[in-house]
Amino acid sequence: KGHQTWLHIWFNMPIVIFGLKCGKDEVFIRWLLIERKRYLNLYGDPMEVYYISKGTPEPEVSNLMRNLGAEIITIDHYSELYSNGRY
């Protein structure tokens, strides 16, 4: 069950996140990230979550991402995402 839902994508495909601030309105996304980590640990698969931050991320965000094994990528301007084929 769940193979043809968005949950299959969430738990099995690489994810790129930007704009997460760990506010009270983002608790569900944090929970999904934690559940993804638990699920992937069962199979020994890598997290493959990339958090893109304009400048240094807030400490609570960087702690969460580090604890989950997500890669934190800092940029100076969002235009870097689209120029030079960097990402």
C-alpha positions in Angstrom: 0.0 0.0 0.0 1.1 3.5 -0.6 3.1 2.7 -3.7 1.0 4.9 -5.9 0.8 7.9 -3.6 2.9 10.9 -2.8 4.3 9.0 0.2 6.2 6.7 -2.1 7.9 9.7 -3.7 8.6 11.2 -0.3 10.2 8.1 1.1 12.1 6.9 -2.0 13.3 9.9 -4.1 15.9 12.5 -3.4 14.5 15.7 -1.8 15.6 19.3 -2.1 14.3 21.7 0.6 14.7 25.4 0.9 12.9 27.9 3.1 12.3 25.6 6.1 12.5 27.6 9.3 11.3 25.0 11.8 8.3 27.2 12.8 5.2 25.8 14.5 3.5 25.6 11.1 6.2 23.2 9.8 5.9 20.5 12.4 4.4 18.1 9.9 7.3 18.5 7.5 9.8 17.9 10.3 7.9 14.8 11.3 7.9 13.5 7.7 11.7 14.0 7.6 12.2 12.1 10.8 10.0 9.3 9.5 11.9 9.2 6.2 15.1 8.8 8.2 13.6 6.0 10.3 12.3 4.3 7.1 15.7 4.5 5.3 17.6 3.3 8.3 15.6 0.0 8.0 17.2 -0.6 4.6 20.5 1.1 5.2 19.8 3.6 2.4 21.2 7.2 2.4 18.9 10.1 3.3 19.4 12.0 0.1 17.9 15.2 1.4 19.5 18.5 0.5 18.8 21.7 2.4 19.6 24.9 0.6 20.0 28.0 2.7 20.6 31.6 1.6 23.4 32.3 4.1 23.9 30.5 7.3 20.8 28.5 8.4 19.3 29.0 11.8 20.9 26.8 14.5 17.7 24.7 15.0 17.4 24.1 11.3 21.1 23.1 10.9 20.9 20.9 14.0 17.9 19.1 12.6 19.4 18.6 9.2 22.7 17.4 10.6 20.9 14.9 12.9 18.9 13.6 10.0 22.0 13.2 7.8 20.8 15.8 5.3 23.4 17.8 3.3 23.3 21.6 4.0 24.2 23.7 1.0 24.7 27.5 1.6 24.3 30.0 -1.3 24.6 33.8 -1.4 21.8 34.3 -3.9 19.0 32.1 -5.1 20.1 32.8 -8.7 23.0 30.4 -8.0 20.5 27.6 -8.1 19.8 28.3 -11.8 23.2 29.6 -13.1 26.2 27.7 -14.3 24.4 24.3 -14.0 25.7 24.2 -10.4 22.6 22.4 -9.1 
